């Protein structure tokens, strides 16, 4: 039950924050876009179409990114994390209903919500810290740093997927 | 990699690139937060699923429509699994009647869990294959799937129905006492012939009325020995033989008839063998008793109509499979060419009883098809009658069986009016 409430709150926040930003900015296409993305997400949830949800998530992140450029960061940043929470719970909630036995479901729900809260809290804190530190990079440095990050993540992913697995396992 | 993971990674890179391109710290901060989520997922991703899974069935041989409980027990021998999805796919033609074939749960190290579901199925030999276990971490970004071998076989065999004694008279019987007249004098219950009294004959067997008409001569009644016999049952599983009537149902009637007959003859102590002639030749060598019953029912459970060019006609029927001069029961709807082959069985000394499920009446009753034009029906029926008459003239006992009726009375009526040929040996 907690998961459902948190999912609804996260989804409302994910739509409402960029929506408010666009209202304040007076951009009608942004208002319409966030509402459409929210509607698409709702349809995806209702008819269990994960593609709709993925599309809406990507769209909302795009709107969050744009609104961060023109409005205070809180709209885009918190909206982005709310969208991530909703996206995560959107997958978890239907699975929670299928969990068996009920005790396992309760334990899994508690553990999942706790982990999500910790990760998102840490993410927000990290984002805030980055904002506070206010590093100044020129474009070339930023580009190379991004390239480095890209290579790093690629290496991690390669290490993960090349790790020995049992016969018959697939990832 | 899963689509969800690809999407998420793409979004992170998109945010990072957008942040760099627009020199926006906020966007980069958002990307960093998302990276943290990804790192947490990578950190808690599982490398393997160390599970032991066992599947048990409440019964491995059942009759159609009888439920079977499938029980699975799972033990986690590895680290904690926050999301474990177990899927036990059902074989085709097995239907679920209670419970569910999948389980989503979490397992602590060493934890054991059991779940069960109930299924039923039509006749057949079914194999429950691997159980698939999918383990994912909390975010669902990384998932491993592994198949666990827990193969089990479930045989849904036809349930034989009781039949009354079928008075067959094969030319040759076996040495042990049984219910089938042996065409030889000896101890028995049925009158066989009379002969001159010989010392040692029981007085109660003297035919006094006949003796009174003789001069100085006593006549003794002689009875016929009753023994067991060799019975070979051939089930015709050639697909063209059943094609007109819709392969499934008429064949099921034929299978049930084969099961009923085998059960009946085995119960009477006879030696029974079974041959399924279709896409291949499957057999149960002649034998007695309960083990042979199981062999035959297992063979019938697996029987399906099939096509094989080599076995298109009955020419390749391996008659040597059955002892010479024994009783052969062929269950077949008949194909046009069969009437040329079947008399050869009689010529080889076998006593042939043909049980022929009538595909014409079956089709007109069951299918309610457009094909049921009166003239066509009459022509097909006339052709079949002609074919059956030709077979009867060649010495084959033919039961033209309308499958809407029980087989037992059809056979009783047929055997009662069929003259049993064969010489008498004293």
Interface residues (C-beta under 8 A of the other chain):
Chain A: X50 X54 X57 X58 X61 X64 X65 X68 X69 X73 X76 X77 X80 X81 X84 X88 X91 X92 X95 X98 X99 X100 X101 X104 X107 X108 X111 X112 X115 X116 X119 X120 X122 X123 X124 X126 X127 X128 X130 X131 X134 X135 X137 X139 X142 X143 X145 X146 X149 X150 X153 X156 X157 X160 X161 X163 X164 X165 X166 X168 X169 X170 X171
Chain B: X1 X3 X4 X7 X9 X11 X12 X13 X14 X15 X16 X17 X18 X20 X22 X23 X24 X25 X26 X27 X28 X29 X30 X32 X33 X34 X35 X36 X37 X38 X40 X42 X45 X47 X48 X49 X82 X83 X102 X103 X104 X105 X106 X113 X115 X138 X139 X140 X142 X143 X144 X145 X146 X147
